Amino acid sequence: MRHLLNQPYPCEDSLRRRWIKAFWIGVFVGLFLLIFQPFGLTLWDTPYKTAKILGFGLISFLVTAFVTVVTPVLFPKRFTNEHWTVGREILWITIHITLIGVANYLYLHWQLRTSAYSPDLPGMLLVTFVIGVFPATGLVVVNYIIRLKKYSQSARELAVREHPEKTAPIEAEKPRLTVTAENEKDRLSLLASDLLYIESSDNYSTVVYLKDRQPVKTLLRSSLSRLETQLHAHPTPHSPVPVHPTIVRCHRSFIVNLENVEKVTGNAQGYKLHLHHGLFQIPVARKYNDTLVAHLKALT
């Protein structure tokens, strides 16, 4: 069990998906309570009862929005695939559902200020756990198994071409790339084939490349998107293909040179690209899966 809880689990959803998740959780809670009316809500005699019960859904939406949208913004380093596991996902769901239960209890207590009906908090939390935590935990485990099988099998099917040692071609014939910082003064020029990857770090980007066959890192004050634009300049009439077709975006924080990818593996979080004898492992975000797979197949 401990081994399962320590396995990597996807965490980095887009902001749009988080809002959608909060919306549907609010809808589910509101409709569930309206239809089944647990906690003795059938005994609740009050004006505008339907609207008040649907208010539980609104409370659930607001709590979920805070948990899934605001909290990752406040603590960005905690909510990354690098640190997220099956166990953390289950714990976070437990905290999430507990907060929903407490917030809805407080909302109900506020609504019942002048009513004789008053359910107890432990009872509400117990029912909330039965309805939410246990099924959600089961879904996390099932989702982990499905995603692990999907990406592991797909990664095995991606045959990455070999990178044999080449006889040294004429230096002038090798394509080069140049990236510049925001001040337009600091720049880095290197052989395109020597680039391993570029990683974003706030307002800076770290360029990792080979120099005398050893990895070297250079820090540039520039956003990753700005460097990506430089690497994918519009083709000219004399150059109808992209300037560096093997250098692609694979994650919101990474650009990678597919020419130097030695192996592709997969886990529940998605694909991992291995470079320079496995020293560097670059994640692939879900939105880039299809295009990256197509690029890799085109290289083989």
C-alpha positions as CSV (number, residue, x, y, z in Angstrom):
1,M,0.0,0.0,0.0
2,R,2.8,2.4,0.9
3,H,4.4,1.8,-2.5
4,L,1.1,2.7,-4.3
5,L,0.7,5.9,-2.2
6,N,4.2,7.0,-3.2
7,Q,3.6,6.6,-6.9
8,P,3.5,9.8,-9.1
9,Y,0.1,11.2,-9.9
10,P,-0.9,14.0,-12.2
11,C,-1.5,17.4,-10.6
12,E,-1.0,20.1,-13.1
13,D,-4.4,20.8,-14.6
14,S,-5.1,23.9,-16.7
15,L,-6.9,26.8,-15.0
16,R,-9.9,26.2,-17.3
17,R,-10.2,22.5,-16.2
18,R,-10.0,23.6,-12.5
19,W,-12.9,26.0,-12.9
20,I,-14.9,23.3,-14.7
21,K,-14.2,20.8,-12.0
22,A,-15.4,23.3,-9.3
23,F,-18.6,24.0,-11.3
24,W,-19.6,20.4,-11.7
25,I,-18.8,19.6,-8.0
26,G,-21.1,22.4,-7.0
27,V,-23.8,21.2,-9.4
28,F,-23.5,17.6,-8.1
29,V,-23.7,18.6,-4.4
30,G,-26.6,21.0,-5.0
31,L,-28.7,18.5,-7.0
32,F,-27.8,15.6,-4.7
33,L,-29.1,17.4,-1.6
34,L,-32.1,18.7,-3.5
35,I,-33.2,15.3,-4.7
36,F,-32.3,13.0,-1.8
37,Q,-32.4,15.6,1.1
38,P,-30.3,13.7,3.6
39,F,-29.5,15.0,7.1
40,G,-33.2,15.2,7.7
41,L,-33.6,18.1,5.2
42,T,-37.1,16.8,4.4
43,L,-38.1,18.1,7.8
44,W,-36.8,21.6,7.1
45,D,-39.9,23.8,6.7
46,T,-38.7,27.1,5.3
47,P,-39.5,29.6,2.5
48,Y,-37.5,29.3,-0.7
49,K,-36.4,25.8,0.4
50,T,-35.2,24.8,-3.1
51,A,-33.0,27.9,-3.5
52,K,-31.6,27.5,0.0
53,I,-30.7,23.8,-0.7
54,L,-29.1,24.7,-4.0
55,G,-27.0,27.2,-1.9
56,F,-25.1,24.1,-0.6
57,G,-24.0,23.7,-4.2
58,L,-22.8,27.3,-4.4
59,I,-20.9,26.8,-1.1
60,S,-19.3,23.7,-2.5
61,F,-18.4,25.5,-5.7
62,L,-16.7,28.3,-3.8
63,V,-14.8,25.9,-1.5
64,T,-13.6,23.9,-4.5
65,A,-12.6,27.0,-6.4
66,F,-10.5,28.1,-3.5
67,V,-8.9,24.6,-3.0
68,T,-8.2,23.9,-6.7
69,V,-7.7,27.4,-8.2
70,V,-6.5,29.8,-5.5
71,T,-4.3,27.4,-3.3
72,P,-2.0,26.2,-6.2
73,V,-1.4,29.9,-7.0
74,L,-0.5,30.7,-3.4
75,F,1.8,27.6,-3.1
76,P,2.9,26.9,-6.7
77,K,5.9,24.8,-5.7
78,R,3.8,22.4,-3.7
79,F,1.3,21.7,-6.5
80,T,3.6,20.3,-9.3
81,N,3.9,16.9,-10.8
82,E,7.4,16.7,-9.4
83,H,6.0,16.5,-5.8
84,W,2.5,15.0,-6.4
85,T,1.7,11.4,-5.6
86,V,-1.3,9.1,-5.2
87,G,-1.1,9.5,-1.5
88,R,-1.1,13.3,-1.7
89,E,-4.0,13.3,-4.1
90,I,-6.1,11.2,-1.7
91,L,-5.0,13.4,1.3
92,W,-5.9,16.5,-0.7
93,I,-9.3,15.1,-1.6
94,T,-9.9,14.3,2.0
95,I,-9.1,17.8,3.1
96,H,-11.2,19.2,0.2
97,I,-14.3,17.2,1.1
98,T,-13.8,18.0,4.9
99,L,-13.8,21.7,4.1
100,I,-16.9,21.3,2.0
101,G,-18.6,19.5,4.8
102,V,-17.6,22.1,7.4
103,A,-18.6,25.0,5.1
104,N,-22.0,23.5,4.4
105,Y,-22.6,22.8,8.0
106,L,-21.9,26.5,8.9
107,Y,-24.1,27.6,6.0
108,L,-26.9,25.3,7.3
109,H,-26.4,26.5,10.9
110,W,-26.7,30.1,9.6
111,Q,-29.9,29.2,7.8
112,L,-31.4,27.5,10.9
113,R,-30.9,30.3,13.3
114,T,-34.6,30.4,14.2
115,S,-35.4,26.7,13.5
116,A,-35.8,23.8,15.9
117,Y,-34.1,21.5,13.3
118,S,-30.3,21.3,13.8
119,P,-28.3,18.3,12.5
120,D,-25.0,17.5,14.2
121,L,-21.6,18.2,12.5
122,P,-20.1,14.7,13.0
123,G,-23.2,13.2,11.3
124,M,-22.9,15.6,8.3
125,L,-19.1,14.9,8.0
126,L,-19.7,11.1,8.2
127,V,-22.3,11.2,5.4
128,T,-20.0,13.6,3.4
129,F,-17.2,11.1,3.7
130,V,-19.3,8.2,2.7
131,I,-20.6,10.1,-0.3
132,G,-17.4,11.7,-1.3
133,V,-14.1,10.4,0.1
134,F,-14.4,6.7,-0.4
135,P,-15.6,6.8,-4.0
136,A,-13.1,9.5,-4.8
137,T,-10.3,7.5,-3.4
138,G,-11.4,4.5,-5.5
139,L,-11.5,6.7,-8.6
140,V,-7.9,8.0,-7.9
141,V,-6.6,4.4,-7.7
142,V,-8.5,3.4,-10.8
143,N,-7.3,6.5,-12.7
144,Y,-3.7,5.9,-11.7
145,I,-3.8,2.3,-13.0
146,I,-5.5,3.3,-16.3
147,R,-3.0,6.2,-16.9
148,L,0.0,4.2,-15.9
149,K,-1.0,1.4,-18.3
150,K,-1.8,3.9,-21.1
151,Y,1.4,5.9,-21.0
152,S,3.7,2.9,-20.2
153,Q,2.4,1.0,-23.1
154,S,2.4,3.9,-25.5
155,A,6.0,4.9,-24.4
156,R,7.2,1.4,-25.3
157,E,5.8,1.7,-28.7
158,L,7.7,5.0,-29.4
159,A,11.0,3.8,-30.9
160,V,13.5,6.6,-30.6
161,R,16.1,6.6,-33.2
162,E,19.7,5.8,-32.3
163,H,22.3,8.5,-31.9
164,P,25.5,7.0,-33.2
165,E,28.8,8.9,-33.0
166,K,29.2,10.8,-36.2
167,T,32.3,11.7,-38.0
168,A,32.9,15.4,-37.6
169,P,31.3,17.3,-40.5
170,I,32.4,20.6,-41.6
171,E,31.5,23.2,-38.9
172,A,30.0,25.6,-41.4
173,E,27.5,23.0,-42.6
174,K,26.0,22.5,-39.1
175,P,22.8,24.5,-38.4
176,R,23.2,26.9,-35.6
177,L,20.7,28.7,-33.3
178,T,20.9,31.9,-31.5
179,V,18.8,33.1,-28.6
180,T,18.8,36.5,-27.1
181,A,17.8,37.9,-23.7
182,E,15.2,40.7,-23.2
183,N,17.9,43.3,-23.2
184,E,18.9,42.3,-26.7
185,K,22.6,42.3,-25.6
186,D,23.0,38.9,-23.8
187,R,22.8,36.2,-26.4
188,L,23.8,32.5,-26.8
189,S,24.8,31.0,-30.0
190,L,25.4,27.2,-30.4
191,L,25.0,24.3,-32.7
192,A,21.3,23.3,-32.9
193,S,22.3,19.6,-32.4
194,D,24.0,20.5,-29.1
195,L,20.9,21.9,-27.5
196,L,19.3,19.5,-24.9
197,Y,16.4,21.6,-23.5
198,I,15.4,25.0,-22.2
199,E,13.7,25.3,-18.8
200,S,11.6,28.2,-17.6
201,S,12.2,29.7,-14.2
202,D,10.0,32.8,-13.5
203,N,11.3,35.6,-15.7
204,Y,14.4,33.6,-16.6
205,S,15.2,30.6,-18.8
206,T,17.9,28.1,-18.4
207,V,19.5,26.8,-21.7
208,V,21.0,23.4,-21.3
209,Y,23.3,22.3,-24.1
210,L,26.4,20.2,-24.8
211,K,29.9,21.7,-24.9
212,D,32.7,19.3,-25.5
213,R,30.1,16.5,-25.0
214,Q,29.4,17.7,-21.4
215,P,26.1,19.4,-20.3
216,V,26.4,23.2,-19.7
217,K,23.8,25.6,-18.3
218,T,23.4,29.2,-19.3
219,L,20.8,31.5,-17.7
220,L,19.1,34.2,-19.8
221,R,16.6,36.8,-18.6
222,S,13.8,35.9,-21.0
223,S,10.5,34.2,-20.9
224,L,10.3,30.7,-22.4
225,S,7.6,31.8,-24.9
226,R,9.9,34.6,-26.2
227,L,12.7,32.1,-26.8
228,E,10.3,29.7,-28.4
229,T,9.3,32.5,-30.9
230,Q,13.0,33.0,-31.7
231,L,13.5,29.2,-32.3
232,H,10.4,29.0,-34.5
233,A,10.7,32.1,-36.6
234,H,8.5,32.3,-39.7
235,P,10.1,30.4,-42.6
236,T,11.5,32.5,-45.5
237,P,11.0,31.8,-49.2
238,H,14.4,30.2,-49.3
239,S,13.6,28.1,-46.2
240,P,10.1,26.7,-46.4
241,V,10.4,24.5,-43.3
242,P,10.6,25.7,-39.6
243,V,14.1,26.8,-38.7
244,H,14.6,24.1,-36.0
245,P,11.8,21.5,-36.5
246,T,13.2,19.1,-33.9
247,I,13.1,21.8,-31.1
248,V,9.6,21.8,-29.7
249,R,7.6,22.9,-26.7
250,C,6.6,19.9,-24.6
251,H,5.5,21.5,-21.3
252,R,4.7,25.0,-20.1
253,S,8.1,25.0,-18.5
254,F,10.2,23.1,-21.1
255,I,11.3,23.3,-24.7
256,V,13.2,20.1,-25.8
257,N,15.4,19.1,-28.7
258,L,13.8,15.8,-29.8
259,E,17.0,15.0,-31.8
260,N,18.7,14.3,-28.4
261,V,15.9,12.3,-26.8
262,E,17.4,8.8,-26.1
263,K,14.4,7.1,-24.5
264,V,10.7,7.7,-23.8
265,T,9.1,6.3,-20.6
266,G,5.6,6.8,-19.2
267,N,3.9,6.8,-15.8
268,A,0.5,8.0,-14.5
269,Q,1.6,11.6,-15.0
270,G,2.4,11.1,-18.7
271,Y,5.5,10.8,-20.8
272,K,9.1,11.5,-19.7
273,L,11.8,12.3,-22.2
274,H,15.3,11.0,-21.3
275,L,18.3,12.9,-22.5
276,H,22.1,12.6,-22.1
277,H,22.3,9.0,-20.7
278,G,19.2,9.6,-18.6
279,L,20.7,12.5,-16.6
280,F,17.8,14.7,-17.6
281,Q,14.2,13.7,-17.6
282,I,11.8,16.2,-19.2
283,P,8.0,15.9,-18.6
284,V,5.5,16.2,-21.3
285,A,2.2,18.0,-20.6
286,R,-1.0,16.4,-21.7
287,K,-1.8,19.1,-24.2
288,Y,1.4,18.4,-26.1
289,N,1.1,14.6,-26.2
290,D,-0.3,14.3,-29.8
291,T,2.1,16.7,-31.4
292,L,5.1,15.4,-29.6
293,V,4.3,11.8,-30.5
294,A,3.9,12.8,-34.1
295,H,7.2,14.6,-34.1
296,L,9.0,11.6,-32.6
297,K,7.5,9.2,-35.1
298,A,8.6,11.5,-37.9
299,L,12.2,11.3,-36.7
300,T,12.3,7.5,-36.7
